[in-house]
Amino acid sequence: MGERAGGARGPGRFWQPAAAILWKDLLAEMRSRELISGMLVFALIVVVVLNFAVELRLDLARQASIGFLWVTILFAGMLGLSRSLAREKDRGCLDGLLLCPVDRGMIFLGKMIGNLIFVLAVELVIIPLFVFLFDVAFYRPLLLLAVLLGTIGFAGVGTLLSAMVVHTRSREVMLPILLLPVMVPLVLAAVRAGRAALHGWPLSDYLPWAALMVAFDVVLVTVSYLFFDYVVEE
């Protein structure tokens, strides 16, 4: 019943269950491509709609481009997160994972890293699209770092909440309701840090928000790791 794995194990053996779950998810996605393709199509639709909404005001589009980017990431990412554990449940694999004699925190880490990779893959496509459509210089190291930090926290808490709602009938509705309020501080920090990096503002305008994002990431991922056992047990 959710016992933490004990015993003297090396670092490689400790991470083995998470690596196996990650590899399984990557293989399954490479064969079906249903998760990535769905997220990409949804993200492209959101980007095009946002572009049409402000095409007559290019200056406004540039100012709001960081916010638009995070709207796209959140909605496309939630689509992937809602299917991540739901796919395991629908195929009867979730119960098998929970019966494995491994630390359930490793199950969380494997699923979280898989979700992180899927969201980053979508970002690799939509960021160049934003550069082309909104004529903004998104290829700045500090801006990409802010996107990465925000995505890590998003994948962490999103994996926990998707496990929480996977057994509910309206899981596609419940996930955004639970996830978006939790993500507000992190997204706010990501937008502020991204704006500072995009406009070349001093580091003093960027670092406090970046530090806040790191703190949020540590808290969100740690809490999600610790509570995953209790969430899936319920």
ChimeraX commands (.cxc) that place a marker at each C-alpha (Angstrom):
marker #1 position 0.00,0.00,0.00 radius 0.5
marker #1 position 2.32,2.72,-1.24 radius 0.5
marker #1 position 5.32,1.69,0.86 radius 0.5
marker #1 position 8.49,3.56,0.17 radius 0.5
marker #1 position 11.17,1.33,-1.24 radius 0.5
marker #1 position 14.00,0.86,1.15 radius 0.5
marker #1 position 17.37,-0.81,1.28 radius 0.5
marker #1 position 20.83,0.22,0.19 radius 0.5
marker #1 position 20.69,1.03,-3.49 radius 0.5
marker #1 position 23.01,2.95,-5.75 radius 0.5
marker #1 position 21.88,6.12,-7.53 radius 0.5
marker #1 position 21.47,4.29,-10.84 radius 0.5
marker #1 position 19.28,1.57,-9.31 radius 0.5
marker #1 position 17.26,4.19,-7.44 radius 0.5
marker #1 position 16.30,5.93,-10.69 radius 0.5
marker #1 position 15.68,2.70,-12.61 radius 0.5
marker #1 position 11.88,2.57,-12.11 radius 0.5
marker #1 position 11.43,6.20,-13.20 radius 0.5
marker #1 position 13.65,5.62,-16.25 radius 0.5
marker #1 position 11.67,2.49,-17.19 radius 0.5
marker #1 position 8.34,4.36,-16.97 radius 0.5
marker #1 position 9.75,7.27,-18.96 radius 0.5
marker #1 position 11.08,4.93,-21.64 radius 0.5
marker #1 position 7.69,3.15,-21.82 radius 0.5
marker #1 position 5.86,6.46,-22.30 radius 0.5
marker #1 position 8.30,7.62,-24.99 radius 0.5
marker #1 position 8.04,4.33,-26.88 radius 0.5
marker #1 position 4.24,4.36,-26.69 radius 0.5
marker #1 position 4.14,7.93,-27.97 radius 0.5
marker #1 position 6.59,7.23,-30.79 radius 0.5
marker #1 position 4.33,4.39,-31.96 radius 0.5
marker #1 position 0.99,6.20,-31.68 radius 0.5
marker #1 position 1.92,9.90,-31.82 radius 0.5
marker #1 position -1.57,10.68,-30.53 radius 0.5
marker #1 position -0.47,12.86,-27.60 radius 0.5
marker #1 position 2.08,15.06,-29.39 radius 0.5
marker #1 position -0.03,15.42,-32.54 radius 0.5
marker #1 position -3.09,16.47,-30.54 radius 0.5
marker #1 position -1.10,19.00,-28.51 radius 0.5
marker #1 position 0.57,20.41,-31.64 radius 0.5
marker #1 position -2.66,20.83,-33.57 radius 0.5
marker #1 position -4.31,22.54,-30.60 radius 0.5
marker #1 position -1.28,24.80,-30.05 radius 0.5
marker #1 position -1.18,25.80,-33.73 radius 0.5
marker #1 position -4.87,26.67,-33.68 radius 0.5
marker #1 position -4.40,28.85,-30.58 radius 0.5
marker #1 position -1.38,30.64,-32.10 radius 0.5
marker #1 position -3.21,31.35,-35.37 radius 0.5
marker #1 position -6.31,32.63,-33.56 radius 0.5
marker #1 position -4.18,34.93,-31.38 radius 0.5
marker #1 position -2.36,36.19,-34.45 radius 0.5
marker #1 position -5.63,37.05,-36.21 radius 0.5
marker #1 position -6.89,38.76,-33.05 radius 0.5
marker #1 position -4.06,41.33,-33.07 radius 0.5
marker #1 position -2.83,41.35,-36.68 radius 0.5
marker #1 position -3.80,44.99,-37.14 radius 0.5
marker #1 position -1.75,46.04,-34.11 radius 0.5
marker #1 position 1.71,44.51,-34.48 radius 0.5
marker #1 position 3.09,46.67,-31.67 radius 0.5
marker #1 position 0.42,45.31,-29.34 radius 0.5
marker #1 position 1.19,41.76,-30.47 radius 0.5
marker #1 position 4.86,42.19,-29.62 radius 0.5
marker #1 position 4.06,43.55,-26.17 radius 0.5
marker #1 position 1.65,40.73,-25.43 radius 0.5
marker #1 position 3.69,37.97,-27.12 radius 0.5
marker #1 position 5.03,36.48,-23.86 radius 0.5
marker #1 position 1.53,36.27,-22.43 radius 0.5
marker #1 position 0.26,34.72,-25.68 radius 0.5
marker #1 position 3.06,32.17,-25.56 radius 0.5
marker #1 position 2.07,31.06,-22.06 radius 0.5
marker #1 position -1.62,30.90,-22.96 radius 0.5
marker #1 position -0.65,28.51,-25.77 radius 0.5
marker #1 position 1.65,26.44,-23.54 radius 0.5
marker #1 position -0.94,26.12,-20.78 radius 0.5
marker #1 position -3.85,25.07,-22.97 radius 0.5
marker #1 position -1.86,22.71,-25.18 radius 0.5
marker #1 position -0.06,21.31,-22.12 radius 0.5
marker #1 position -3.30,20.67,-20.25 radius 0.5
marker #1 position -4.57,18.71,-23.22 radius 0.5
marker #1 position -1.52,16.46,-22.96 radius 0.5
marker #1 position -1.66,16.19,-19.17 radius 0.5
marker #1 position -5.32,15.20,-19.21 radius 0.5
marker #1 position -4.47,12.32,-21.56 radius 0.5
marker #1 position -1.24,11.27,-19.84 radius 0.5
marker #1 position -2.65,9.20,-16.99 radius 0.5
marker #1 position -6.09,8.86,-18.58 radius 0.5
marker #1 position -4.48,6.77,-21.33 radius 0.5
marker #1 position -2.94,4.50,-18.68 radius 0.5
marker #1 position -6.30,4.13,-16.91 radius 0.5
marker #1 position -8.29,3.47,-20.08 radius 0.5
marker #1 position -5.89,0.70,-21.09 radius 0.5
marker #1 position -5.81,-0.82,-17.62 radius 0.5
marker #1 position -2.11,-0.03,-17.15 radius 0.5
marker #1 position -2.49,2.34,-14.20 radius 0.5
marker #1 position -3.46,-0.38,-11.73 radius 0.5
marker #1 position -0.51,-2.46,-12.90 radius 0.5
marker #1 position 1.86,0.46,-12.31 radius 0.5
marker #1 position 0.49,1.00,-8.81 radius 0.5
marker #1 position 0.90,-2.71,-7.98 radius 0.5
marker #1 position 4.60,-2.63,-8.90 radius 0.5
marker #1 position 6.84,-2.97,-5.80 radius 0.5
marker #1 position 8.53,0.38,-6.35 radius 0.5
marker #1 position 8.44,3.75,-4.70 radius 0.5
marker #1 position 5.42,5.54,-6.13 radius 0.5
marker #1 position 7.46,8.71,-6.15 radius 0.5
marker #1 position 9.45,7.07,-8.96 radius 0.5
marker #1 position 6.21,6.56,-10.88 radius 0.5
marker #1 position 5.52,10.27,-10.45 radius 0.5
marker #1 position 9.01,11.26,-11.63 radius 0.5
marker #1 position 8.82,9.01,-14.67 radius 0.5
marker #1 position 5.42,10.42,-15.68 radius 0.5
marker #1 position 6.46,13.99,-14.90 radius 0.5
marker #1 position 9.65,13.84,-16.98 radius 0.5
marker #1 position 7.66,12.30,-19.83 radius 0.5
marker #1 position 5.09,15.12,-19.65 radius 0.5
marker #1 position 7.91,17.66,-19.49 radius 0.5
marker #1 position 9.48,16.24,-22.64 radius 0.5
marker #1 position 6.15,16.30,-24.50 radius 0.5
marker #1 position 5.46,19.93,-23.54 radius 0.5
marker #1 position 9.03,20.96,-24.46 radius 0.5
marker #1 position 8.60,19.24,-27.84 radius 0.5
marker #1 position 5.51,21.36,-28.49 radius 0.5
marker #1 position 7.39,24.49,-27.40 radius 0.5
marker #1 position 10.16,23.71,-29.90 radius 0.5
marker #1 position 7.54,24.04,-32.64 radius 0.5
marker #1 position 5.46,26.97,-31.40 radius 0.5
marker #1 position 8.35,29.27,-30.39 radius 0.5
marker #1 position 9.67,29.53,-33.99 radius 0.5
marker #1 position 6.06,30.12,-35.06 radius 0.5
marker #1 position 5.78,32.99,-32.59 radius 0.5
marker #1 position 9.04,34.43,-33.91 radius 0.5
marker #1 position 7.65,34.32,-37.46 radius 0.5
marker #1 position 4.11,35.55,-36.80 radius 0.5
marker #1 position 4.76,38.15,-34.10 radius 0.5
marker #1 position 8.23,39.25,-35.24 radius 0.5
marker #1 position 9.76,38.94,-31.77 radius 0.5
marker #1 position 13.28,37.82,-30.83 radius 0.5
marker #1 position 12.39,34.84,-28.64 radius 0.5
marker #1 position 15.80,33.24,-29.10 radius 0.5
marker #1 position 17.36,34.84,-26.03 radius 0.5
marker #1 position 19.00,32.54,-23.46 radius 0.5
marker #1 position 17.39,34.21,-20.44 radius 0.5
marker #1 position 13.94,34.13,-22.06 radius 0.5
marker #1 position 14.26,30.44,-22.96 radius 0.5
marker #1 position 15.46,29.76,-19.40 radius 0.5
marker #1 position 12.31,31.43,-18.05 radius 0.5
marker #1 position 10.16,29.25,-20.34 radius 0.5
marker #1 position 12.02,26.13,-19.16 radius 0.5
marker #1 position 11.61,27.01,-15.47 radius 0.5
marker #1 position 7.91,27.64,-15.92 radius 0.5
marker #1 position 7.46,24.40,-17.85 radius 0.5
marker #1 position 9.14,22.33,-15.11 radius 0.5
marker #1 position 6.72,23.57,-12.47 radius 0.5
marker #1 position 3.79,23.12,-14.86 radius 0.5
marker #1 position 4.75,19.51,-15.59 radius 0.5
marker #1 position 5.26,18.75,-11.89 radius 0.5
marker #1 position 1.99,19.99,-10.47 radius 0.5
marker #1 position 0.11,19.03,-13.64 radius 0.5
marker #1 position 1.17,15.40,-13.29 radius 0.5
marker #1 position -0.05,15.32,-9.68 radius 0.5
marker #1 position -3.41,16.91,-10.48 radius 0.5
marker #1 position -3.97,14.72,-13.53 radius 0.5
marker #1 position -3.50,11.71,-11.23 radius 0.5
marker #1 position -6.00,13.27,-8.84 radius 0.5
marker #1 position -8.75,13.72,-11.44 radius 0.5
marker #1 position -8.08,10.63,-13.57 radius 0.5
marker #1 position -10.83,8.65,-11.83 radius 0.5
marker #1 position -13.45,11.39,-12.17 radius 0.5
marker #1 position -15.97,11.43,-14.99 radius 0.5
marker #1 position -15.32,15.06,-15.93 radius 0.5
marker #1 position -11.52,14.89,-15.75 radius 0.5
marker #1 position -11.02,17.13,-18.82 radius 0.5
marker #1 position -12.98,19.88,-17.04 radius 0.5
marker #1 position -11.62,19.32,-13.54 radius 0.5
marker #1 position -7.95,19.51,-14.51 radius 0.5
marker #1 position -8.03,23.15,-15.74 radius 0.5
marker #1 position -10.19,24.16,-12.77 radius 0.5
marker #1 position -7.61,22.79,-10.32 radius 0.5
marker #1 position -4.44,23.54,-12.27 radius 0.5
marker #1 position -4.88,27.11,-13.49 radius 0.5
marker #1 position -5.24,28.75,-10.03 radius 0.5
marker #1 position -2.10,26.93,-8.83 radius 0.5
marker #1 position -0.19,28.06,-11.92 radius 0.5
marker #1 position -1.06,31.76,-11.63 radius 0.5
marker #1 position 1.99,32.82,-9.51 radius 0.5
marker #1 position 4.39,30.77,-11.63 radius 0.5
marker #1 position 3.01,32.05,-14.93 radius 0.5
marker #1 position 3.05,35.62,-13.64 radius 0.5
marker #1 position 6.73,35.25,-12.72 radius 0.5
marker #1 position 7.47,33.60,-16.09 radius 0.5
marker #1 position 5.78,36.44,-18.00 radius 0.5
marker #1 position 7.61,39.13,-16.00 radius 0.5
marker #1 position 10.99,37.40,-16.39 radius 0.5
marker #1 position 10.36,36.73,-20.09 radius 0.5
marker #1 position 9.40,40.34,-20.72 radius 0.5
marker #1 position 12.56,41.57,-19.00 radius 0.5
marker #1 position 14.69,39.20,-21.11 radius 0.5
marker #1 position 12.87,40.04,-24.35 radius 0.5
marker #1 position 13.28,43.79,-23.97 radius 0.5
marker #1 position 16.86,43.57,-22.70 radius 0.5
marker #1 position 16.10,45.10,-19.33 radius 0.5
marker #1 position 18.76,45.00,-16.57 radius 0.5
marker #1 position 19.36,41.71,-14.75 radius 0.5
marker #1 position 17.97,43.31,-11.61 radius 0.5
marker #1 position 14.54,43.20,-13.31 radius 0.5
marker #1 position 14.98,39.57,-14.36 radius 0.5
marker #1 position 16.68,37.79,-11.47 radius 0.5
marker #1 position 14.02,38.27,-8.75 radius 0.5
marker #1 position 11.36,36.70,-10.98 radius 0.5
marker #1 position 13.71,33.91,-12.06 radius 0.5
marker #1 position 14.55,33.18,-8.41 radius 0.5
marker #1 position 10.83,33.12,-7.59 radius 0.5
marker #1 position 10.30,30.60,-10.39 radius 0.5
marker #1 position 13.08,28.36,-9.08 radius 0.5
marker #1 position 11.53,28.49,-5.61 radius 0.5
marker #1 position 8.09,27.64,-7.02 radius 0.5
marker #1 position 9.56,24.76,-9.03 radius 0.5
marker #1 position 11.26,23.27,-5.98 radius 0.5
marker #1 position 8.13,23.58,-3.85 radius 0.5
marker #1 position 5.69,22.33,-6.50 radius 0.5
marker #1 position 7.78,19.35,-7.61 radius 0.5
marker #1 position 8.67,18.35,-4.04 radius 0.5
marker #1 position 5.08,18.59,-2.79 radius 0.5
marker #1 position 3.83,16.72,-5.87 radius 0.5
marker #1 position 6.41,13.97,-5.33 radius 0.5
marker #1 position 5.48,13.58,-1.67 radius 0.5
marker #1 position 1.70,13.65,-2.19 radius 0.5
marker #1 position 1.54,11.47,-5.31 radius 0.5
marker #1 position 1.43,8.32,-3.19 radius 0.5
marker #1 position -1.63,9.55,-1.26 radius 0.5
marker #1 position -3.37,10.86,-4.37 radius 0.5
marker #1 position -3.19,7.60,-6.31 radius 0.5
marker #1 position -4.08,5.63,-3.16 radius 0.5
marker #1 position -7.36,7.51,-2.87 radius 0.5
marker link #1:1,2 radius 0.2
marker link #1:2,3 radius 0.2
marker link #1:3,4 radius 0.2
marker link #1:4,5 radius 0.2
marker link #1:5,6 radius 0.2
marker link #1:6,7 radius 0.2
marker link #1:7,8 radius 0.2
marker link #1:8,9 radius 0.2
marker link #1:9,10 radius 0.2
marker link #1:10,11 radius 0.2
marker link #1:11,12 radius 0.2
marker link #1:12,13 radius 0.2
marker link #1:13,14 radius 0.2
marker link #1:14,15 radius 0.2
marker link #1:15,16 radius 0.2
marker link #1:16,17 radius 0.2
marker link #1:17,18 radius 0.2
marker link #1:18,19 radius 0.2
marker link #1:19,20 radius 0.2
marker link #1:20,21 radius 0.2
marker link #1:21,22 radius 0.2
marker link #1:22,23 radius 0.2
marker link #1:23,24 radius 0.2
marker link #1:24,25 radius 0.2
marker link #1:25,26 radius 0.2
marker link #1:26,27 radius 0.2
marker link #1:27,28 radius 0.2
marker link #1:28,29 radius 0.2
marker link #1:29,30 radius 0.2
marker link #1:30,31 radius 0.2
marker link #1:31,32 radius 0.2
marker link #1:32,33 radius 0.2
marker link #1:33,34 radius 0.2
marker link #1:34,35 radius 0.2
marker link #1:35,36 radius 0.2
marker link #1:36,37 radius 0.2
marker link #1:37,38 radius 0.2
marker link #1:38,39 radius 0.2
marker link #1:39,40 radius 0.2
marker link #1:40,41 radius 0.2
marker link #1:41,42 radius 0.2
marker link #1:42,43 radius 0.2
marker link #1:43,44 radius 0.2
marker link #1:44,45 radius 0.2
marker link #1:45,46 radius 0.2
marker link #1:46,47 radius 0.2
marker link #1:47,48 radius 0.2
marker link #1:48,49 radius 0.2
marker link #1:49,50 radius 0.2
marker link #1:50,51 radius 0.2
marker link #1:51,52 radius 0.2
marker link #1:52,53 radius 0.2
marker link #1:53,54 radius 0.2
marker link #1:54,55 radius 0.2
marker link #1:55,56 radius 0.2
marker link #1:56,57 radius 0.2
marker link #1:57,58 radius 0.2
marker link #1:58,59 radius 0.2
marker link #1:59,60 radius 0.2
marker link #1:60,61 radius 0.2
marker link #1:61,62 radius 0.2
marker link #1:62,63 radius 0.2
marker link #1:63,64 radius 0.2
marker link #1:64,65 radius 0.2
marker link #1:65,66 radius 0.2
marker link #1:66,67 radius 0.2
marker link #1:67,68 radius 0.2
marker link #1:68,69 radius 0.2
marker link #1:69,70 radius 0.2
marker link #1:70,71 radius 0.2
marker link #1:71,72 radius 0.2
marker link #1:72,73 radius 0.2
marker link #1:73,74 radius 0.2
marker link #1:74,75 radius 0.2
marker link #1:75,76 radius 0.2
marker link #1:76,77 radius 0.2
marker link #1:77,78 radius 0.2
marker link #1:78,79 radius 0.2
marker link #1:79,80 radius 0.2
marker link #1:80,81 radius 0.2
marker link #1:81,82 radius 0.2
marker link #1:82,83 radius 0.2
marker link #1:83,84 radius 0.2
marker link #1:84,85 radius 0.2
marker link #1:85,86 radius 0.2
marker link #1:86,87 radius 0.2
marker link #1:87,88 radius 0.2
marker link #1:88,89 radius 0.2
marker link #1:89,90 radius 0.2
marker link #1:90,91 radius 0.2
marker link #1:91,92 radius 0.2
marker link #1:92,93 radius 0.2
marker link #1:93,94 radius 0.2
marker link #1:94,95 radius 0.2
marker link #1:95,96 radius 0.2
marker link #1:96,97 radius 0.2
marker link #1:97,98 radius 0.2
marker link #1:98,99 radius 0.2
marker link #1:99,100 radius 0.2
marker link #1:100,101 radius 0.2
marker link #1:101,102 radius 0.2
marker link #1:102,103 radius 0.2
marker link #1:103,104 radius 0.2
marker link #1:104,105 radius 0.2
marker link #1:105,106 radius 0.2
marker link #1:106,107 radius 0.2
marker link #1:107,108 radius 0.2
marker link #1:108,109 radius 0.2
marker link #1:109,110 radius 0.2
marker link #1:110,111 radius 0.2
marker link #1:111,112 radius 0.2
marker link #1:112,113 radius 0.2
marker link #1:113,114 radius 0.2
marker link #1:114,115 radius 0.2
marker link #1:115,116 radius 0.2
marker link #1:116,117 radius 0.2
marker link #1:117,118 radius 0.2
marker link #1:118,119 radius 0.2
marker link #1:119,120 radius 0.2
marker link #1:120,121 radius 0.2
marker link #1:121,122 radius 0.2
marker link #1:122,123 radius 0.2
marker link #1:123,124 radius 0.2
marker link #1:124,125 radius 0.2
marker link #1:125,126 radius 0.2
marker link #1:126,127 radius 0.2
marker link #1:127,128 radius 0.2
marker link #1:128,129 radius 0.2
marker link #1:129,130 radius 0.2
marker link #1:130,131 radius 0.2
marker link #1:131,132 radius 0.2
marker link #1:132,133 radius 0.2
marker link #1:133,134 radius 0.2
marker link #1:134,135 radius 0.2
marker link #1:135,136 radius 0.2
marker link #1:136,137 radius 0.2
marker link #1:137,138 radius 0.2
marker link #1:138,139 radius 0.2
marker link #1:139,140 radius 0.2
marker link #1:140,141 radius 0.2
marker link #1:141,142 radius 0.2
marker link #1:142,143 radius 0.2
marker link #1:143,144 radius 0.2
marker link #1:144,145 radius 0.2
marker link #1:145,146 radius 0.2
marker link #1:146,147 radius 0.2
marker link #1:147,148 radius 0.2
marker link #1:148,149 radius 0.2
marker link #1:149,150 radius 0.2
marker link #1:150,151 radius 0.2
marker link #1:151,152 radius 0.2
marker link #1:152,153 radius 0.2
marker link #1:153,154 radius 0.2
marker link #1:154,155 radius 0.2
marker link #1:155,156 radius 0.2
marker link #1:156,157 radius 0.2
marker link #1:157,158 radius 0.2
marker link #1:158,159 radius 0.2
marker link #1:159,160 radius 0.2
marker link #1:160,161 radius 0.2
marker link #1:161,162 radius 0.2
marker link #1:162,163 radius 0.2
marker link #1:163,164 radius 0.2
marker link #1:164,165 radius 0.2
marker link #1:165,166 radius 0.2
marker link #1:166,167 radius 0.2
marker link #1:167,168 radius 0.2
marker link #1:168,169 radius 0.2
marker link #1:169,170 radius 0.2
marker link #1:170,171 radius 0.2
marker link #1:171,172 radius 0.2
marker link #1:172,173 radius 0.2
marker link #1:173,174 radius 0.2
marker link #1:174,175 radius 0.2
marker link #1:175,176 radius 0.2
marker link #1:176,177 radius 0.2
marker link #1:177,178 radius 0.2
marker link #1:178,179 radius 0.2
marker link #1:179,180 radius 0.2
marker link #1:180,181 radius 0.2
marker link #1:181,182 radius 0.2
marker link #1:182,183 radius 0.2
marker link #1:183,184 radius 0.2
marker link #1:184,185 radius 0.2
marker link #1:185,186 radius 0.2
marker link #1:186,187 radius 0.2
marker link #1:187,188 radius 0.2
marker link #1:188,189 radius 0.2
marker link #1:189,190 radius 0.2
marker link #1:190,191 radius 0.2
marker link #1:191,192 radius 0.2
marker link #1:192,193 radius 0.2
marker link #1:193,194 radius 0.2
marker link #1:194,195 radius 0.2
marker link #1:195,196 radius 0.2
marker link #1:196,197 radius 0.2
marker link #1:197,198 radius 0.2
marker link #1:198,199 radius 0.2
marker link #1:199,200 radius 0.2
marker link #1:200,201 radius 0.2
marker link #1:201,202 radius 0.2
marker link #1:202,203 radius 0.2
marker link #1:203,204 radius 0.2
marker link #1:204,205 radius 0.2
marker link #1:205,206 radius 0.2
marker link #1:206,207 radius 0.2
marker link #1:207,208 radius 0.2
marker link #1:208,209 radius 0.2
marker link #1:209,210 radius 0.2
marker link #1:210,211 radius 0.2
marker link #1:211,212 radius 0.2
marker link #1:212,213 radius 0.2
marker link #1:213,214 radius 0.2
marker link #1:214,215 radius 0.2
marker link #1:215,216 radius 0.2
marker link #1:216,217 radius 0.2
marker link #1:217,218 radius 0.2
marker link #1:218,219 radius 0.2
marker link #1:219,220 radius 0.2
marker link #1:220,221 radius 0.2
marker link #1:221,222 radius 0.2
marker link #1:222,223 radius 0.2
marker link #1:223,224 radius 0.2
marker link #1:224,225 radius 0.2
marker link #1:225,226 radius 0.2
marker link #1:226,227 radius 0.2
marker link #1:227,228 radius 0.2
marker link #1:228,229 radius 0.2
marker link #1:229,230 radius 0.2
marker link #1:230,231 radius 0.2
marker link #1:231,232 radius 0.2
marker link #1:232,233 radius 0.2
marker link #1:233,234 radius 0.2
view
